[in-house]
Amino acid sequence: MKRINFFKKIYYSIIGKKYKEMVEEKSAYAILYLAIFELGFTVLISIIATNRFLTSSFSEVYDYVYNFLADFFYNSLSLTFDTILVLSVLGYLYRLITKNKVKYSKMFCLATYASTTAMILKYIVFLVNYLTNLNIQYFNYIYIFIVIIYFIANFNKTAND
């Protein structure tokens, strides 16, 4: 089977295509995809957020970046990994109840790729919160709702073994 490159995975994850092919790959690729995706956006958002502090002193920039990254890793990454883990376990349990044989790794991959659009929205909201002090109340619930919709929409496509 031909591996799908990183940027095509992002595109396919957003538009809901080729989930079956992506889920068939090893789960290590999904973890690598998630790590690169999260790290790439973390670096990008850090650069964007610190650009307005080019005239500030080093200690002010350092404090801001430290607090920004600490908050990002604490809130953003934990939300992503918790959502993917819970969704993959629930998907796997549902497949066990319905007596269909499926590996947990497929459910994990599906949950990872299904969370792509919600992750992009999460980064946009996170950046807006930091740059404007505008707080979108209940966004975590909206994030989880979007992931669930993508997961359910692509569940049957990938479940056919």
C-alpha positions in Angstrom: 0.0 0.0 0.0 1.3 3.5 -0.9 1.7 5.8 2.1 -0.2 9.1 1.9 2.0 12.1 2.5 1.5 14.5 5.5 -0.1 17.4 3.7 -2.5 15.1 1.8 -3.5 13.6 5.1 -4.4 17.0 6.4 -6.4 17.7 3.3 -8.2 14.4 3.2 -8.9 14.6 6.9 -10.6 18.0 6.5 -12.7 17.0 3.5 -13.5 13.5 4.7 -11.8 11.5 1.9 -9.6 8.4 1.9 -10.1 7.7 5.6 -10.1 4.0 4.9 -6.7 4.2 3.3 -5.3 6.3 6.1 -6.7 4.1 8.8 -5.2 1.0 7.1 -1.7 2.5 7.7 0.2 1.7 10.9 -0.9 3.5 14.0 2.6 4.8 14.5 2.1 6.9 11.4 -1.0 8.5 13.0 0.9 9.3 16.1 3.7 10.8 14.1 1.1 12.8 12.1 -0.4 14.1 15.3 3.0 15.0 16.8 4.2 16.8 13.7 0.8 18.6 13.4 0.7 19.7 17.0 4.4 20.7 17.1 4.2 22.6 13.8 1.2 24.6 14.8 2.8 25.3 18.2 5.9 26.7 16.6 3.8 28.7 14.1 1.5 30.2 16.7 4.5 31.0 19.0 6.1 32.9 16.2 2.9 34.8 15.3 2.2 35.6 19.0 5.7 36.9 19.7 6.0 39.1 16.6 4.2 42.0 18.3 6.8 41.9 21.1 9.9 42.6 18.9 10.3 46.0 20.6 9.9 44.6 24.1 12.7 43.7 26.4 14.0 40.2 26.4 12.6 39.4 29.9 9.1 40.5 28.8 9.2 38.4 25.7 10.6 35.4 27.6 7.8 35.6 30.2 5.2 35.9 27.6 6.5 33.0 25.5 6.9 30.9 28.6 3.4 31.5 29.8 2.0 31.1 26.2 3.7 27.8 25.6 2.9 26.5 29.1 -0.7 27.4 28.7 -0.8 25.9 25.2 0.7 22.6 26.2 -1.4 22.3 29.3 -4.7 23.2 27.7 -4.4 22.4 24.0 -2.4 19.2 24.0 -4.3 17.7 26.8 -7.6 18.4 25.1 -6.4 16.8 21.9 -5.0 13.7 23.4 -7.8 13.2 25.8 -10.4 13.5 23.1 -8.6 11.1 20.7 -8.1 8.5 23.5 -11.7 8.6 24.7 -13.1 8.6 21.2 -11.0 5.7 20.0 -11.8 3.6 23.1 -15.6 4.3 22.7 -15.4 3.5 19.0 -13.6 0.3 19.8 -16.1 -0.7 22.5 -19.0 0.0 20.1 -17.4 -2.2 17.5 -17.0 -5.0 20.1 -20.7 -4.7 21.1 -21.8 -4.9 17.5 -19.7 -8.1 17.1 -17.5 -6.7 14.3 -13.8 -7.4 14.5 -11.7 -4.3 14.3 -8.3 -3.5 15.8 -8.0 -0.7 18.3 -5.2 0.8 16.2 -7.8 1.5 13.5 -10.0 3.3 15.9 -7.1 5.4 17.2 -6.1 6.3 13.7 -9.7 7.3 12.8 -10.0 9.4 15.9 -6.6 11.1 15.1 -7.5 12.0 11.6 -11.1 12.9 12.5 -9.7 15.5 14.9 -7.7 17.5 12.3 -10.4 20.1 11.4 -11.2 20.6 15.1 -7.5 21.0 15.9 -7.1 23.7 13.2 -10.1 25.6 14.7 -8.7 25.1 18.2 -5.4 26.8 17.1 -7.2 29.7 15.5 -9.3 30.2 18.6 -6.2 29.9 20.9 -4.4 32.5 18.8 -7.4 34.9 18.8 -7.7 34.5 22.6 -4.0 35.4 23.1 -3.9 38.3 20.7 -7.2 40.0 21.5 -8.1 38.7 25.0 -11.4 37.6 23.4 -12.7 34.5 25.1 -14.9 32.0 23.3 -16.9 30.5 26.0 -17.6 26.7 25.8 -15.2 26.2 22.8 -14.0 23.0 24.3 -17.5 21.5 23.9 -17.7 22.8 20.3 -14.3 21.2 19.7 -15.4 17.8 21.0 -18.7 18.0 19.1 -16.8 18.7 15.8 -14.5 15.7 16.4 -17.4 13.4 17.2 -19.2 14.5 14.0 -16.1 13.7 11.9 -15.6 10.4 13.7 -19.2 9.2 13.2 -19.3 10.4 9.6 -16.2 8.4 8.7 -16.8 5.5 11.1 -18.8 3.3 8.6 -16.4 4.0 5.8 -13.5 2.5 7.7 -15.4 -0.2 9.6 -15.9 -2.4 6.6 -13.1 -4.9 6.8 
